Amino acid sequence: MGDSGRVVIVGGGILGTMHAIMARRRGLSVVHLEREADGRGASVRNFGLVWVSGRRAGAELALALRARQLWAEIAGFAPGTGFRPAGSLTIATGEAELAVMLEAAELADAKQREFELLSPGEVRAVNPALRGEFLGGLYCRADAIVEPRVTLPALRAALAAGSAGPSYEWRPGTEAVELGDRGVRDSGGTWHRGDLVVLCTGANLTGLAGAHLTATGALASAPGAGGRGLRRVRLQMLQTLQFDGRLTTSVADGDSLRYYPAYEVPSLESLPAQSAIAAASRAQLLLVQRLDGSLTIGDTHAYDEPFGFDVDEDAYDHLLARAEALLGTALPRVQRRWAGVYSEVAGTGAIYHRSTVSPGVVLVTGPGGRGMTCSPAIAEETFLTTEGQPTEGQPTEETLQS
Ligand SMILES: Cc1cc2nc3c(=O)[nH]c(=O)nc-3n(C[C@H](O)[C@H](O)[C@H](O)COP(=O)(O)OP(=O)(O)OC[C@H]3O[C@@H](n4cnc5c(N)ncnc54)[C@H](O)[C@@H]3O)c2cc1C
């Protein structure tokens, strides 16, 4: 870091905003650029799940647990995020799913995740809105929820409120178009310079960082990469009207066991095949009740580009039927449907991507489906690695990119 005391951040999603918070914690002033009027990317399209339960054992779990702790701290001065330590329930409707959960609950790190395998009666005692038929559930007390549609403005309001500290300058409608040493030029021709520039440009793998990603062979689509590296994933989501009941936890179905590395236990192989529609859309049910009572329901996974520009109704039929089966009641009318895209690092073992694009300019992207969860800890690591002081027990930059 130099001596201007300023950090320039490009991208108003959760990664950029958490970098602003961590910069301010270090006494640095922040200029924060966002090309849209507000964050419009994955950070406002997600479930708002701070999801420790499914994280891979080791560095990924450690990062998520650190992030969970930071979220609780940050929510203390930004209550508008709607952070609540609600926990989650992953529900088993078949014996094979229950067997996977039993194994996961007996793993060495189950205590850190605050896992507990519950009987159907115990599941209903924790979350009485679950009135369907099931065999049990895995309770994860470490999981939490935030409100994605309001989290970014709530965090910015908290940043702006700290008037006694270093300044925070939010510049919406400002697209960064050119990189320089410790600076970026916006489309209006103004250069923004600081000790450090952090590009948190989300799933946009072309544009500002595109040439760097191509030149360094970081993209999964690069010749010879064999699909290993940064790629994009598209998900479908929906939101209902207000549900007549209160879900005390977030909820996942047994299909989620297939998607989260925490459940890579021997009995996973015994899970029966997913239904044809679920398999085709790589669906898992995740269900979160918003503070206004509505239900956010998803998701699906598409990996092959070009992505469809429209949403597929078969996948929604499947997800709605699964949600109704677990809740044991009809759902309210669907009010909104949307799709979102995130970037992730595939097949390398990395948790996310951080690289130096030019002197004093760092790109941070690719946290995949764990970006909302891990963002505060990822941002913290950017400053620790930039200052050359990786914390004990946290993955170093080399680990992250190996
Ligand atoms: C449907 C869906 C559900 C998900 N659910 C969860 C979940 O429940 N929990 C979880 O942990 N994760 C979840 N994720 C993943 C998580 O949302 C992402 O990993 C995270 O939001 C990525 O944040 P970001 O800031 O990198 O990207 P974004 O939110 O996409 O932000 C990038 C921002 O950069 C701006 N930008 C880009 N280029 C420029 C430029 N040149 N100049 C200025 N601005 C620029 C864009 O306009 C955008 O606002 C989900 C993702 C999706 C799509």
The ligand as a MOL file (V3000), in Angstrom:
LIG
                    3D

  0  0  0     0  0            999 V3000
M  V30 BEGIN CTAB
M  V30 COUNTS 53 58 0 0 0
M  V30 BEGIN ATOM
M  V30 1 C -29.4890 -16.7940 -8.1550 0
M  V30 2 C -28.3020 -16.7690 -7.2370 0
M  V30 3 C -28.4270 -17.2070 -5.9310 0
M  V30 4 C -27.3260 -17.1690 -5.0840 0
M  V30 5 N -27.5000 -17.4710 -3.7490 0
M  V30 6 C -26.4700 -17.2720 -2.8940 0
M  V30 7 C -26.6730 -17.4060 -1.4920 0
M  V30 8 O -27.8010 -17.5700 -1.0170 0
M  V30 9 N -25.5850 -17.3440 -0.6690 0
M  V30 10 C -24.3240 -17.0950 -1.1600 0
M  V30 11 O -23.3820 -17.0900 -0.3820 0
M  V30 12 N -24.1410 -16.8220 -2.4680 0
M  V30 13 C -25.1750 -16.9090 -3.3430 0
M  V30 14 N -24.9970 -16.6520 -4.6600 0
M  V30 15 C -23.6780 -16.1950 -5.1240 0
M  V30 16 C -23.4850 -14.7140 -4.8290 0
M  V30 17 O -24.6660 -13.9980 -5.0890 0
M  V30 18 C -22.3240 -14.1700 -5.6800 0
M  V30 19 O -21.1670 -14.9560 -5.4930 0
M  V30 20 C -21.9930 -12.7420 -5.2650 0
M  V30 21 O -23.1550 -11.9570 -5.2350 0
M  V30 22 C -20.9710 -12.1290 -6.2380 0
M  V30 23 O -20.7950 -10.7860 -5.8440 0
M  V30 24 P -20.0030 -9.7700 -6.7430 0
M  V30 25 O -19.9590 -8.4920 -6.0040 0
M  V30 26 O -18.7130 -10.4010 -7.1800 0
M  V30 27 O -20.8400 -9.6760 -8.1050 0
M  V30 28 P -22.1040 -8.7900 -8.5100 0
M  V30 29 O -23.1350 -8.7790 -7.4540 0
M  V30 30 O -22.5210 -9.2900 -9.8560 0
M  V30 31 O -21.5450 -7.3220 -8.6280 0
M  V30 32 C -20.6540 -6.9030 -9.6340 0
M  V30 33 C -20.9430 -5.4420 -9.8930 0
M  V30 34 O -19.9060 -4.8730 -10.6930 0
M  V30 35 C -20.4790 -3.9210 -11.5700 0
M  V30 36 N -19.5220 -3.7030 -12.6710 0
M  V30 37 C -19.0650 -4.6390 -13.5370 0
M  V30 38 N -18.1780 -4.0640 -14.3850 0
M  V30 39 C -18.0720 -2.7450 -14.0300 0
M  V30 40 C -17.3080 -1.6510 -14.5390 0
M  V30 41 N -16.4600 -1.8000 -15.5580 0
M  V30 42 N -17.4400 -0.4510 -13.9400 0
M  V30 43 C -18.2950 -0.2830 -12.8790 0
M  V30 44 N -19.0470 -1.2930 -12.3720 0
M  V30 45 C -18.9340 -2.5170 -12.9380 0
M  V30 46 C -21.7760 -4.6020 -11.9980 0
M  V30 47 O -22.6890 -3.6900 -12.5170 0
M  V30 48 C -22.2420 -5.2290 -10.6880 0
M  V30 49 O -23.1100 -4.3790 -9.9490 0
M  V30 50 C -26.0730 -16.7060 -5.5480 0
M  V30 51 C -25.9620 -16.2510 -6.8670 0
M  V30 52 C -27.0580 -16.2790 -7.7120 0
M  V30 53 C -26.9110 -15.7790 -9.1190 0
M  V30 END ATOM
M  V30 BEGIN BOND
M  V30 1 1 1 2
M  V30 2 1 2 3
M  V30 3 2 2 52
M  V30 4 2 3 4
M  V30 5 1 4 5
M  V30 6 1 4 50
M  V30 7 2 5 6
M  V30 8 1 6 7
M  V30 9 1 6 13
M  V30 10 2 7 8
M  V30 11 1 7 9
M  V30 12 1 9 10
M  V30 13 2 10 11
M  V30 14 1 10 12
M  V30 15 2 12 13
M  V30 16 1 13 14
M  V30 17 1 14 15
M  V30 18 1 14 50
M  V30 19 1 15 16
M  V30 20 1 16 17
M  V30 21 1 16 18
M  V30 22 1 18 19
M  V30 23 1 18 20
M  V30 24 1 20 21
M  V30 25 1 20 22
M  V30 26 1 22 23
M  V30 27 1 23 24
M  V30 28 2 24 25
M  V30 29 1 24 26
M  V30 30 1 24 27
M  V30 31 1 27 28
M  V30 32 2 28 29
M  V30 33 1 28 30
M  V30 34 1 28 31
M  V30 35 1 31 32
M  V30 36 1 32 33
M  V30 37 1 33 34
M  V30 38 1 33 48
M  V30 39 1 34 35
M  V30 40 1 35 36
M  V30 41 1 35 46
M  V30 42 1 36 37
M  V30 43 1 36 45
M  V30 44 2 37 38
M  V30 45 1 38 39
M  V30 46 1 39 40
M  V30 47 2 39 45
M  V30 48 1 40 41
M  V30 49 2 40 42
M  V30 50 1 42 43
M  V30 51 2 43 44
M  V30 52 1 44 45
M  V30 53 1 46 47
M  V30 54 1 46 48
M  V30 55 1 48 49
M  V30 56 2 50 51
M  V30 57 1 51 52
M  V30 58 1 52 53
M  V30 END BOND
M  V30 END CTAB
M  END
